[in-house]
Amino acid sequence: MKFLKILTLILVIVGGLNWGLVGLFGFDLVAAIFGPGSVLARIVYVLVGLSAAWQVIPLSSAIGSGELAAGPNR
């Protein structure tokens, strides 16, 4: 399970960096590597999206446990 959390977090970071490049420079790194609209590029996009959805689980768990609470005791 820890491997899956790390893998999905890495994919979310890759997706975020790719979106940053798209926003700043209009450059889609995934499309540049795999070809725009290619099956491989679409697979990467789907994996990044699924990874983001998966990362909701640890986020909601952290929120529920109060792990993200701010305050002077942190």
C-alpha positions in Angstrom: 0.0 0.0 0.0 2.9 2.4 0.8 4.3 1.7 -2.7 1.0 2.7 -4.3 0.8 5.9 -2.2 4.3 6.9 -3.3 3.7 6.0 -7.0 0.5 7.9 -7.2 2.1 10.9 -5.4 5.0 10.9 -8.0 2.5 10.7 -10.8 0.5 13.6 -9.4 3.7 15.7 -9.1 4.6 14.8 -12.7 1.1 15.9 -13.8 1.4 19.1 -11.8 4.8 20.0 -13.3 3.4 19.2 -16.8 0.5 21.6 -16.2 2.9 24.2 -14.9 4.8 24.0 -18.1 1.6 24.2 -20.1 0.5 27.3 -18.2 3.8 29.1 -18.2 5.2 28.2 -21.7 2.4 26.4 -23.6 4.6 23.3 -23.6 3.1 19.9 -23.0 6.1 17.7 -22.0 4.0 14.5 -22.0 2.8 15.2 -25.6 6.4 16.1 -26.6 7.7 12.8 -25.3 5.0 10.5 -26.4 3.4 12.4 -29.3 0.3 14.7 -29.1 -2.9 12.6 -28.8 -0.9 9.3 -28.9 -2.1 6.3 -27.0 0.9 6.5 -24.6 0.2 10.2 -23.8 -3.4 9.4 -23.1 -2.4 6.5 -20.8 -0.1 8.9 -18.9 -2.9 11.4 -18.6 -5.3 8.8 -17.3 -2.8 7.4 -14.8 -2.1 11.0 -13.5 -5.9 11.5 -13.1 -6.4 8.2 -11.4 -3.4 9.0 -9.1 -5.0 12.3 -8.2 -8.2 10.5 -7.3 -6.3 8.0 -5.2 -4.5 10.7 -3.3 -7.9 11.9 -2.0 -7.9 8.9 0.3 -4.9 9.8 2.3 -5.9 13.5 2.3 -9.4 12.7 3.7 -7.8 10.4 6.2 -5.4 13.2 7.3 -8.2 15.7 7.6 -10.3 13.2 9.6 -7.6 12.5 12.0 -6.8 16.2 12.6 -3.3 15.7 11.2 -3.7 18.8 9.0 -5.0 21.0 11.9 -3.0 24.2 12.3 -2.3 25.7 15.7 0.3 26.6 18.2 0.8 23.0 19.3 2.1 22.0 15.8 
